[in-house]
């Protein structure tokens, strides 16, 4: 018998390609944000991942 998923349930276990995507995006955004936020007139940044899924992943690490 299956149960209804709650909003807080992970959608899946994060696979190696997903973990690599997270790693690469984290490094890229970190460097990009430092540059943008270094400008005196910068008012912050907004990051939108247009290739993401809704929900969250489960990661044992």
Secondary structure, 3 states (H helix, E strand, C coil): CCCCCCCCCCCEECCHHHHHHHHHHHHHHHHHHHHHHCCCCCCCCCCCCCCCCCCCEECCC
